């Protein structure tokens, strides 16, 4: 394997020294390559067998990738017997996720722990349902016991709001609980903190530490401004800044309350006219000094407002009253854990937390541990920055001396919400360095990104990420090296955008206004989306320096979360003609689930009017709101189900036909719902009724089809009848995320978390000014300070601040902010050729001397602080080049919207002689926003062009006193629809006709005039039977699709319209689809000419919806000829 490895990669690959190794691999530095190469060198040099290695990671995809890469390496040496043997052993080698390893170990040693060896790992939704049941049992037990502490705890924490309830609070604590290898020991240690006396109390120490850091930042900033003022020979201003610094100065050796008192008694200097006059020639320094003063005053007020005026003894005595509730919470967590485990064992299930804890327990058995440890010569752990305390304990118990190889990157640890702790990796590296127990290797040579992008990332993080904040010393250990130079022609590799908004006073409306210009301005998010859309339009299609063309599929928009802002971006980009693929949170069920779920609820209880009305208005009913109102107006019963039946009995019209079909479907599937389990019922409704085809035809049909498939799979988890599934669905919530459209040349909108491990030629990062979602829970749990909650006065029914809870929230909030910093690092380092960053807020263009990274409330502040510290304040509008960065400062109002562009065009046309004006798009006004496929040929005929000389489509009056030709044609269509091609003899056709007459589908007078021989002949058409062989047949299939008039063959316009129609017959086969349209006409010889556009439209719709190649045919009922339409 001849590869050019860097110096640090070669150090990581050195197997001559038998010692533990921890590799800190920055983004894009080839960590997987190094890990696989290290394994191969072990095999090659030491003839270690691959089944003597344990390689664990945290995703199945990563494990599969490592196996595949190792397989490729071994394949180069298959001629050697040893490597051929290793290739055979590879499939059974322990290269897997940690949970897969745990499951295998537990199945091998099931008898040690009294487990069943055939246990299953519970699906998340199933585990959640069991956990809900376990909580309900525990809560019932506590209520029956009338435990006063529990009842008070519920009173304190059980007040429901939009996001929290007592159960959710307990579940959140439980997530923390299961990630402690020894919860009891940890809890007892932290409980002692409540009883520590004086200023040395850990809670007070934590509060004081944060207070001192904040004050020191202001002191340092004021002293720096004093030096700048002195250099400007502004003595009064320098003295003012020095006095300001002394207000923020806190002496060492004092505690939290002493420092609070000093800040509250600080006397701020007066911002005198003399100071302002001295700095008149230095407006930037004047602005910064004024801002610093205001920020320091706000800092002092914030710090003293909560606890000022109360002694340490009083506050500590108050928080000790919470110990009884903390103890009760600990007891509840252990009861919940026991009950939850019991319910899982009854179903022979384990969840992922069980796998970890039981494996840890298994490793306490001396013999099992000795055998498992002896099984592996070397242990490799990938993504080690993402382990929690339990997982780390498993690794520690499995390892032997000098057989550990860890790979990770603390800077990319972004899963704190899963209780992952980057501090564990930091502890390992610190221990290895301090004791010589192992070596630490830093890999920072980046092979992914353009050098300008790497320089920008270094600029941002070198002054922000430290051991104390972020758990990694970026300046010392993380600075990127790289010489990537592939850029996009004419595009700066890094473009930084700051959208500003002028807050002008409202003006009184006077005079006349152009209504088109008086539009409501978009919000900042929408303005950013328009800015991004314009940039995407600009770079799409451009060439890179290597000659590769940038397409929409090369561009990704990364966002903190895929909720409201992501939806705005989807709408704006799509509206600008940019194809978009996104996985948006399904906060609200889409139509594809609503319609099906409403009908399922109708089957479960037809007397529930709300879902019944929804089902009638959806696909299964096909009514519109007006028709539903007619039913309500003309019927009397209490329930909507009874009203539909009464309407059908009273009236015979198109609406009654719809209602009759709906009720027929309801009765049929209502009977099925009583006979089969929910999984089969849901699958039947989704796939046997044609509903899946309808969903595919909706806008963004492929995405909706994915969601529908997920819903159907969800039914398989309920393992019960329909009522059980509906109950299960209501408990477990919505379907989850909508799947992105797979593949295709579309701009992807992804979450930053989902982008980890990926890379993209172009990365867009918008809305970075959005505030972090900071948790301020009623109960807080943290590894450093334990479990805490605010003090609740039951007499006054008021909540009072608690020093323990305040300290715990402060520490946890800091950890959340650190994770946001690491998440920003992950997002920025995904870009290969171009990085486009967008944030909003004019204040970010100015240097903030007292800025503290730990106090940041959004990601944009970190970026702009780095830029303004390096290049100074940027008070301008327009574009500037700052080193390798292009900075754009653009007013929100200056980002053009579609309506503004139209208004500008109207202004430019004010001198046109309107009486001579010919509208350039006059042809488009003759075409509707929706067209019927069956009318396309008529639209393209001379009749549609207002030339009435042709009688091609004029009605033919025949069968005087009998059925019209139209009625006969409709009847023949209905009969073919209801006929079974497998039973095509004359007798079967006759029975089908009788059924159609009985059901009211064909009038008896029309049926008498039908020639059944024609239908029998059509059903037995040998060419049609050949087409239908091995295919799935759909009859009368409605569809909706979008297409341009040009695609439909109507004209050259690229304007989009909605194409609507009903295909008489659709045959789906493995290699494509066939559309057959039935025609009953006097002129069979004109079919190909007259219906070419209609059949082309059918084929186009099927192709767009299903992505299949399509053949189209017309079957002439009169002469039984099957004609292919090309």
N, C-alpha and C positions, 0 to 999 in steps of 0.2 A: 504494500500500500504506500505509494509514493505521494505524499502530500507535503506542501510547504507550510509547516506549523510555525507559529510565532514563538518567541523565546519563552513566554510564560505558559503557552500551551505545552511546550516540550517539558517544562518543569512539572506540570500536572501529569504528563504521560510517563514520567520517570518511575519505573517500577523496581529500580535497583535498590532503593532505600525502603525497607519494610517498616512503614509507619503510617499512621492515619493521615488522610489528606482531606482538607476542606478547600474546595474551589469556589471562589466568589466570581461568578461569570456575569459581567454586565450584558445588557441587551445586545443581541446581534454579534456575539463574540464566539459562537460555535461551541456552546457547552455540550450539546448532544453529540456532536462530532467527536469531541474530546472524550466523553464518557464511553462511547462505543469503541473508540480507538484504544482506550485504556484496557477495556475488556479483551479486545483482540490481542493486544500485546501480552496480556497475561496468558492467554491461550497459547500464543506463539512461543514466548520465551520460557515459560514455566510449565508448559504442557498441563495447565490447569484444565480440568474438564468443565464444560459450560454448565453441567448440572450440579457443580459444586459452588456456583455463584448465586447469590440472592440479589436481584436488581428490582428495586421498588420505586414506583412513581405514584402520581395521584390521579391520573386519568388513563382510561383504557386506550385512548388514542395515542398517548405518549408511549405507553408500553408497547403497543403494536408497531409504532415507528422505530423504536429501539430494536425490536426483534427483526424487523425488515432490514434495517441498516446492517445489523450484525450478519444477517443471512447473506446480504450482498458481499460483505467482506469475506465471509467463508467461501462463497462461491468461486472466488478468484483462486482458491487453493484446493479445490475439490480433488485434484489429482493426487494429493497427499493423503494417505489413509487416516491420519489423525484428524485432519480438518473435515474429511468426509464423515467421520464418526461424529464430530461435533455438530455438523449440519443436521444429522439425523436426530441428535439429542435436543436440538434447539427448540423444537415445538413443545417439548415437555419441560423445558428449563423454567426456573422460577424467575421469569421476567414479567412482572405483573404489577397491578396496583397493590397498595398496602392492604386494602380490604380483601382482595382476592387471596393474598398470602394468609391473612388471618383466618379466612373461611377454610382454606385447605388445612391449616394447622389444627383447627378445631374439629374438622371431620376426621383427621388422622388420630387425634387424641380425645375423641368424644367421651370415652369412658372415664377419663380423669375428672371431668366436670359434670358427668351425668347427663350429657346431651344426647339427643337423637342424631345419628350421623346423617340423616337425610333432611336436615332442617333446610328451610329456604330463607333467602334474604328478602325482607318485606319491602314492597314498593313504598315510596314516600307517602303516597296518598293513603295507603292501607295503614301504615304506621301512624299517620296523623289521626285517623279515625279511632284507632285503638287507644292512642294517647288521650283523645277527648273522652273516651269511655272510662279510662282509668281515672282521669281527673274527676269526672262526675261521681264515681264511686267514692273517691277520697273525700270529696266535698260533702256528699251525703252522710258519710260516716262522721265527719266533724260536726255537721249540723245536728245530727241525732244525739251526739255527745253533749251538745250545748256548751262547747268549749268557749269561754268568754274571750280568751285571747284571739281565737280564730275569728269570732264574730266581730271583734274590734278591728282585726286586720282587714276583714272584708269591707267594713265601713270605711276604713282609711283608703283602701286601694281599689275598691270595687265600683267606684263611680264611673259609669260608662261615658266615654267620649268617642270621637270619630275613630281613634286608633287603639285605645287601650281599654282593657277591662281586667278584672282580677285574674281570670283564667289566662289571658295573654301575658300578664305580668309574671305569673308562675311559670308559664311555658318558656318565657325569655330567660328566666333564672335557671330553668332546667337545662337549657342549651349550654349555659355556663357550667352548671353542675356536672354534666356528663363528660366534660373535657378536663376534669381534675382527676389525676390518678389516685389521689388520697384526699377526698373532699373533707372527711372528718378531721384529719390532721390539719389541713389548711384552714378550715373554719375555726378550729379552736385557737390556732395561732393568731388569726386576725381578730377574733373576738376579744382578745386581751387588750387590743388597742383602745377599746372603749374605757378601760380602767387605768390607762397611763396618765400620770398627773402632770399638770403645769404645761409650760410652753414646749416641753419636749415630747408632748403627745404626737404620735405620727400624723394624725389628722391636721393638727395645727402646723406641724412642720411642712406638710405638703402645701397648705395654703400660704405659708410664709415664703416658701421657695418660689412660688409663682409670683407673689407680690414683689419680692426682691428683683426677680428677672425683669419684670415690667418696669419697675422704677429705675433700674440700672440702664435700660434702653433709653429712657427719657433723659437721664442724667448725661449719658454719653452723647446723645444727639445735641443737647443744649451746649455742652462743652465744645463740640465741633463747630457749632454755629458761632460760639464766642470767638474761636480762633479765626474763623472766616471774617467776622466783623472787625477784629483787631487788624487783620491784614488789609481790610478796606479803610483803615484809619477811622473807624466809627466807634469811638471809645464808649459812648453812652449805650450803644447797642450791644457792645461786648460785655459791659457790666450787667446789662439787662439779662443777657443769656447766661452769665455766670450765676446770677441770683436765681434764675429759673432752674439751673442745674442743682443748686443747693436745696431747692424745694423738693427735688426728687431723690436726694441722697439719703440712703438708709445705712446707719452704721452697723458693723458686724457685732455679734455678741448679744443682740437683742432679739426678742421673739415677735411673733405675729401681732399681738395686740399692742406692743410698744411701737412697732412700725406703723400700724394703723393710726395710732394716736399722733405720731409725728406727721404723717401725711395730712391728717385732718386739721392740724394746727399750722400747717405751712402758710406763710404770707407771700402771696404772689406779687411780683413787681408790677408797677404800672407801665403800660405801653404808652410812653409819653410822646408828646409832639417832637421832642428833641430826637428820640430814637427814630421816629418816622422820617424826620428831616434828614438825618444822617444816611438813611438807607434809601432815600429817594432815587439816587443814581444806581441803586442795586435792587431793582424790584423783585428779582427772584429770591434774594436773601430776606427781604422784607416779608414776602409771601410765606416763606418757609418758617420764619420765626413766629409769625402770627398763627400759623397752623399748629405749630408745636405747642404754643401756649394753650390754645383751645383743647388740644388733644390731652395734654397733661391734666388740665382741670377736669376734663371728663373722666380720665382714668382715676383720679383721686376720689371723685364723687362716687364712681361705681364701686371702688374698693371699700370705702368707709360706710356706704349706705346700708349694706347688709348686716354687718356685725359691729359697727361702731357703737360705742356707748355701753357695751356689755362686757363683763369680765370673763376671763378664761374659765373660772370656776363655775360661773352661772351656765355658760354654754355647754361645758363638758357634762355638768350635772343633768342638763336637759337631754343631751344626746344619749346618756346612759339609760334614760327611761325607755329608749327604743330597743334595748337589748332583748327584752322579753319577746318582742315581735320578730326580731332577727332570729332568735332561737326557734320560734314557731315556723318561720319560713324554711329554716333548715330541716326541721322535722317534716314539713309538708313535702319538700323536695324528695326526701328519702322514702316517704310513703308513696308518693307518685311513682317513683322509680320501681319500687317493689310491685305495685299493682300493675304498672305498665308491662313489666317483665313477665308477670304472671299471665297476662292476657296474650302476650306474644307466644309464650311457651304452649298455651292451650292450642294454638294454631300451628305449632311447630315452626315459628318464625323467629328470626333475629333481625335487628336493624344494624346499621353501620356502627353505632356506638357500642352495641353489644359485642360485635366482632372485636372491637379494640379492647374493651374491658375484660372480656373473657379470655382473650389471648394473653393479656397482662397477667390475669389470674393463673392461666396455664403455665406461664413462665415462672411462676412462684413454685411450681412443682419441680423439685430438683432433677428428677430423672428426665422429665419431658424437656426441661430447659437444656440439660446436657446433650440430649439427642438432637434437639433442634439446632443448638449452637454448633455441634459437631458436624452438622450436615453441610455447612458453608465455609469455604476457605476465605471468601471475600464478600463483603456486603456493600452494595452501591445504593445510594439514596439520591434520587433526582428531586429537584424543586424543594430542597430541604428547608427553604425559608417559609414554606407553607405548612409545617407540622404544628400540631398542638402538643400540650404537655403529655397526654396519654400516648400519642404516637411516638414521641421522643423517648418515653419510658420503655416502649416496646423495643425500639432500636438499641437502646442502652443495654437491655437484658439479653438481646440476641448477639451482640458484638463480642468478639474476643480481642485479645491484645493486637493492635496494629492491623486490623482487617476492615477498616471503615474508610469508605471513599464517599464524601458528601459533595454534592454540587447544588448550588443555589445562588440567589442574588437577593439580598435584603432589600435592595432598592425596588424590587418588583414584588414585594410581599403586600398583597392587596385583598386578602381574605380574612381580615380581622372579624368580620361578621360571622365567620365559621369558627371562631375562637383560635385561629392560627396566630402564632406568636413569633414574629421575626427575631425577638430577643433571644430565642433558643439558639438560632444560628450564630448570633453575635456572641453568646456565652461560649459556644463551642470554639469559635475562632480565637477568642481571647484566651481560653484555657490552653489551646494548642500552642499559642505563641508564648504564654507565660511558663508553661511546664515542659515544653519540648515534646509533648505527647503526640503531636502531629504537626504537619506543615500546612501553611495557609498560602494559597496561590490566588493572585488577583488577575483576572483576564479582562482587559479593557480595549483590546484591539478590535475595532468594529468593522465587520465586513458587509454591513447592510446599507448604511446611510451615507448621503453626500456629506463631505467634510464640513460644509457650512451648517448643516443641520446638527452635526455633532458639536460644533463650536457653540451653537445657540443653546443646546442642552447643557453643555459645560457652564456657560455663562449663567444660566438660570439656577442650576443646582449647587454650584460650588460655594455660593454664599448662603445657602439655605439649609441644605441637608448635612447634618452633623451626627455624631454619636448620640448627643443629647436630644436632638430633634430629627427623627427619621431613622435612628438606630444604625446609621452608616455614615462614615466620614468621607463624604464625596470628594472633597478637595484633595485628601490624602490618598484615598484608595479607589476612587471611582471615575476619575477623569478619562474621558474617551480619547483614544488615538484612532485615526483613520484617515484615509486618503481617497475616499470615494468621490468620484467626479462626474458621475452620470447625472446630467440635469436636463430640464426641458427647455428647448430652444426659446430664447427670449423671455424666460420666466425666472425670477430670482428664487433660489432654493428655499429661502425662508421669508414668508410675507406675514407681517404682524399687523393686525387691523384693530384700531380702537374706534368704536362707534360712539359718538358723543351726542348729547341731547341738550339743546339750549332751553332753559326753563324761563321763557318769556312771560311777562304779565299778560293776562287776557285783554284783548282790545275790544272796544265797543264796535258793533257792526254798523258801518255807515256805507251809503252809496249802493251801487249795483254790483252783483257778484256773478262770476262765471260758475255755474253750478258744478260743472265738471271739475273745476279746481278746488271746490270747497268740500273735498272728500275728507273723511275721517282718517287721520294719520294712523299707519300701522304701529304696533308696539315695537319695542326694541328687538324682540326675538324675530319678528317677521321681517324687520329691516335687515337683520343679520342674514336671514335665510335668502333674501333677495340679493344681498351682496355675494353670498356664497354661490347662488345660482349663476350670477353674472360671471363669476370667476371660473366656474366649471365650464360654462359655455366658451369662455376665452381659451382655456387650455385643452379642452377635448379636441382631439384630432392633430395636436401638435406633435412634433417628433422629439425624441430624446437625443442626446448627443451620440448614442449608440445606433440611432436610426430606427428605433422602435416607436410606433405611433401610440399616443396615449388615448385610450378609449374610456368610456364611462365606467366600465368594469374595473379599471385601474384605480378608481377614486373611492375613498371611503370617508364618511362623515362619522366621527367618533363623538359620542355624547355621554355625559355622566349617567343619565338614565333615559330609558326609552318610554317616556310618558308624554306630557303635554308639548314640550318643546320639540321633541322628535316628530310628533304629529304635524306641527306647524311646518317643519322642514320638509316632511313628505308632501304636504299640500302645495307648498310654494314651488319646490323643485318640479313636482309633477305638472303644476300649472305652467311652468316655463318650458315644458316639452322635454324635460330630462327624465329618462327612465330611472325608477327608484326601486330598490329592494330593501325591505326593512322588517325587522322582527320587533313589532311594537307590543307593549304590554296590553293584554286583553282586559283592561279595566271594565269595559262594557262588552257584553256578548255581541258578536257580529250577527248579521242577518242569517248567515249560514247555520248558526247554532240556535238563534232565537226561534226561527220557524219550526225547526225540528223539535226543539224542547217544548214549545207551546203545544204542538200536536201530541207529543208524548204525555203531557199533563192532561190533555183532553181525554186521551185513552184511559188514563188513571182515574179521572173524575170529570165526566162530561158536564156536570152541573156547576163547575167552577167557571164563571163567565169571563174572567179576565184572560186566562190562556185560550179560552174558546174563541173570544173575539180576535186575539192575536193570531190564532191558527187560521181563522177565516180570512184575515187580511194578508196572510202569508201565502207561500207557494201552494200549500195543500188545499186552501180554500179558493184562492184566486180572486177574492172580492176586493173592491176598493172601498174607501170610506163612505162614498155616496150610497153604494149598494147595501152596505151594512146598516146605514141609516134608514133605508127603505124597509129592510127587514124589521127593524125596531118599530117603525111607524105603522106598519100594516099588520102586526101580530100582537097578541095579548099576553101569552104565558109569562111566568116569572123568570124562567131560565132561557138563556139564549139557545140552548140545544133544542128545547121544545118549540121555540119560535121558528127555527129553521124548518122543523118538521111541519108546523102549521102552514108556513109559507108555501112549501112544496105541495101541500094538500089543496090550498086555495088557488094557486096561480100556476099557469103553464107558460113560462117565458124563459129567456136566457138566464136570468138570475136563479130561477127555480132549478134549472139544469145544473148550474154550478153547485147549489146547495145539495142537490140530490147526489151528485158525484162525491161531494165532501162527506155526506152522511154515509154513503155506501163504503167509502174508504174507512171511515171511523168505525163502522160496525165490523168490517172485515178484520181490521187490525186490533180492534178492541177485543174480539174473540181470541185472536192470536196472543194478545198480551196476557190472557188468562191461562194460556196453555204452555208458553215457552218462557225461558229466562230472558232477562233484559238484554243481554248481549246479542242474542239472536234476533230479537225484536228490533233493536236499534239498527243492526246491520241490514235487516230486511227493508226497513223504512228508508234507509240512506241509499241503498244500492239497487233495490228491486223496483222501486217506484219511479226511477229516473231522477230522483232528487239530487243525486251526485252530479248528474249532467247539468242540471239547472244551476247548481252552485258553481260549477266550472265555467259557466257562461256569464256569471256576474263579473263586474269590474274587479280586476285583480284576482281572477278566478283560481289560478294555481295556488295562491296563498290560501284562499278560502277553502279549497279542496283539502289542503294539508290540515287545516284546523278541523274540518269535518272528520277526516280520518282519525285525528287524535281523539276527537269526541267519541267516535265509535270504539276505539281501543279502550277508552276510559270505561265504557260500559262493561268490558270484560273483567274489570276489577271488582265490580259490585257483587258478583256471585249470588244473585238473587233475582226476584221478579221485578217488574217495572217499578212498583212502589218503593222497593228497597233501593233501586238505582237512583230514583229521584231524591230520596232521602240522603243517600250517599253523596250525590252531586251537590245538594244544597249545603251539606256540611263541609265538603272539601273545596267548594268554590269553583271559580271559572276554569276554563280549559287551559289557561296558561298563556304562553306567548304565541302570537301569530307567527307562523313560519315564514321566513323570507323566501322570495322567489328564487329558486335555485338557478345558478348559472346565469347566462345571458349577459348582455352588455349593459349593465345597470349600475348606477351609483348605489353603494351599500350604505345604509345607516345602521350603525352598530353601537352597542354600549362599550365603554372603555374596558370593562372587565372581559367582555367576549373577545376583544381584540388581542388579549395577552397571548404571546406565542406566535402571533401572525405578523406579516409585514405587507406593506402596500406601497406602490409607486407614489401615490398622492394621498396625503392625509389632511383632512380638514377638521379643525377643532373649534367649534363655535360655542357661544354662550358661556364662556369661561368666567364671566362676572357673576354667574348665578351663585347664590350663597350655599354653603354646605348645609346639608340637612343634619343639624346637630341634635342629638338626643338629649332630652332633659327628663328622664323617667322618674316616676314616683319612687321606684326602688332601683338601686344601682348595684352592680356587682363588678368587682375588678380584682385582678390577681394581686395587686399591691396593697389595697386597703380593705378588702373583704366585701361584705354586703351591708348596705346602708340605706336609710330612707329618711325623709323629712319628718320633723316632729309635728304630731297632730294633737291639738288640745281638744279633748272630747267635750269639755265643758263649754268652751267658746265656739266649738266647731270651726276652728281656724287652723291653718297650716303655718308653722313657723320654720324659718331656716335652721338647718342643723349643720354644725361644723363638720361632722363626719360625712354626711351626705354631700355637702358642698365640696369637700376635699376630694371625695371619690368621683363626683361628676367632673371636677376639674381635671383630674388625672385621666379619666376616660375620654373626656373631650379632647385633651391633648393627643391621646393615642389615635382618635378618629381623625384629627387634623393631620397627624403624621401619615396616616394611611392615604388621605387625599393627596398629600405631596407625592407619595410613591405611585399613586394612580396616575398623576400627571406625568410622571417620568415614563410610565408604561405607554401612555398615549403618545407622547412626543417621540418616543423611540421606535414607533411603528413605521415611520416615513422613510422611504428609500431615496426618492428624487426631489420631492417637493412637500413643504409643510406650510399650511395656510391656517393661521391662528386668528380667532376673532373673539373680542370681548367688548364690553361697553362701559362707558363711564369716563367723563372728561377728567375727573380727579386723578386717574391713573397715569395721565401724561406728566404729572408733576412729582418731583421727588418727595418722598415722605421720610424725613430724617429719623423719626421715632418708630418706623415700621419694625414690627417684630414678627418674624416668620411664624412663631407659635401662635400669634393672635390673628392670623389671617382668616378671613371669612369666605374667601373664594380663591380659585386657582389663578385668576388673572392678576391678582395683587402680587403673587410671587414673581410672575413673569415680568410685569411692568416695573416692579421694584428693582429687579436685576438690570433691566434696560436703562432706567433712569439713573441708577447708581453708576453705571458704566458710561453712559452718554449724556447725562444731565437731563433736566426737565425739557419737555418737548411741547411748548405752547405754540401750536400751529395747526393749520388744516391743509391737507394735501398729502404728498408723498415725500419721504426722506430716505436716503440710504444711510444706514448706521452700520458701518463695517460690512459684514456679509448679510445683514438684515435689511429688508425693505419695510419701513414703518409707514402705514397709512392711517391718518387721522381723518375720519369722515363723519360729518354730521348725519344724524339719523334722517333728518329731513332731506338730505342731499342724495340718499339712496333712492334711485328712481323706482317708481311702481308702474305697473302697466297703465293705469289710468292717467298718470302724469305724462307718459309718452304720447298717449292719445291726445291729451289736451294740447301738447306742443304741436302736434300735427295739425290740429284744428286752427291754432293761432297762425300757422304758416299758410293756411288756405283762406285767410279772410278776404283777400283781394280777388278770389276766383269769381268769374261770371257764372253764378249758380244756375241761371236759366239755360246755359249751354253745357252744364255739367252732366256727365254720364257716369253713374256709379260703377267703379271698376269691378265690383264683385256682384253685379246684378244677377248673374247666373245663380249664385249661391242662394239668393233670396227665393228662388223657385224650388229649392230643395229643403226639406224639413230637417229638424234635428233628429228625427227618428224616421227610418224608412222600413217598409215591409219587403222582405225578400220576394214575395209573390208578386209585388207590383213593379219590380225593377224593369222588366221588359216593357211594361206599359209606359214607365217614366222615360224610357229611352226611345219610345215610338214617336211618330209624327203627331199623334194625338196630344202627347204631353208637351209638344212644342207648339201647341195651339194651331196645328194644321189638321182640320177635320175632314180632309179629303179621303182619309183611309177609313175603311170599315172593318179593319182587321180584328178589332176588339169590340165591335158593336154587338149587342145582344142578339141571340138567335131565338125567335119565338117559335116554339114547336110544342107538340103534344097538347094542342088546344083541348081544354077540359080535363087534361091529365097532369102528370108531373112535368115540370119544366126540366130542361136539360141540366140546369144548375142543381135542382133538387136531386136528379138522378146521379149526377157526378158526386154530390155530397154523400149520398147513400152508398155508392160504390166505394168511396174512400172509407166510410165508417165500417163497412162490411169487411174490407181488406184489413183494416186495423184490428178488428175483433177476431179474425180468422186465425187458426193455428196452422202454420206451414207444415207441421208434422202430420196433420190430419186434413188432407186437402181433397178428399173425395166429395162427390156431389151431395151425399147424405149429410156429411159434417157441415158443409157450407149451408145447406138448408136449415139445419139446427141452429147454426150461428145467426142466420137471418131471423128465425123465429124469436130467438133470445133478444135480438136488437129491437124487434117490434114490441115484445113484452116489456122491455125496459124503457121503452119510449125513445130509443135512440134513432129509430127510423119509423116514419109514419106508415101505417098499413097501406094507404092508397099508393104511396111511392114504392113500397116493397112489391106490390103486385106487378109493377111494370119493370122490375129488375130482371135482367137476363143472367141467371145463376151460372150458365155455362161460361160466360165471360170471366167470372170470379174463379171458377174451378180451373179454367185454362191459365189464368194469371198465377194462381198458387202453384201450378205444376210447370210453370215456365222453366225449361231446363237450364237456361242461362242464369235466371234468378236463383234457382236452387244451388247452382255452382258457386255463385257469389256468396250465398248465405251459409255455405258449408263451413263448419268449424268457427262460426262467428256468433256473436251475441247480438240479437235483434231487438231494436227499440222502435216502437210505433208512435207516431204523433208526438214527436219530441220537441218541445218549445225551446227556443234559445234567444239569448241576447248577446251581442258582441259589438265592439267598436271597429269601424273601418272608415277609410277615406273614400270620397266619391270617386277618386281615381282608381282605387282598388276595386270598386264595384263596377267600373267600366262605364260610369255615367258621364264623366267629363275629366278634365285634367286637374281639378281642384284637389288639394291635399287636405282640405277641411275634413274634420272627423264628424261622423254621424253615428247614431245607434242603429244597428241592423237587427231587426226583429223578424222572427219567422217560426214556422213549425215544419220540421222534416217529417215527411210521411213515413219513411223507413230509414233507420240508421243501422248499419251492420258494422260492429267493431271486431276487428281481427288483430292478430298478433303484429302483423306488419303494416297495418294501416286501417283505413275506414272506407266504407262505401255508403253513399247517399242515393236513395232511390225515391223518385217523386212519381206519384200516380197521376195520370192525366186522362180525362174522358172528354174527347174532342171530336168534332166532325172532320178535322183536318190533321190526321196523324202525320201526314207528310211534312207539315209545317212545325212539328214539335221542336226539332233541333234549332231551328231559326228563332222561333218565338219564345223559347224558354231558356236560352243559353245563359242570360244574365242571372236569372233566378237560381239555376243550378250552380253557377259559378259562386254566387253568394252563399249558398248552402255549404259548398266545399270550403270557402274562405272562413266561414264561421266555425266549422268543425276543426279546421286547421289551427285557428287562433285559440280556440278553447282547449283542445286536446293535444295540440302539437303533433298531429299525425298527418301523413300523406293521405290524400282523399281522391277517390274516383267518384264521378257523379253520372247517374243514369236517369232516364225517363222511361216509365213503363206505360205504354199506351193500352188502356183497358179495352178499347174497341177492337183492336186487332192483335193484342197480346204480343206486341213487339217491344223488346228492351233495347233502347237506343242510348249509346254512350255519348255524353256531352263533354266535349274537350274544351 
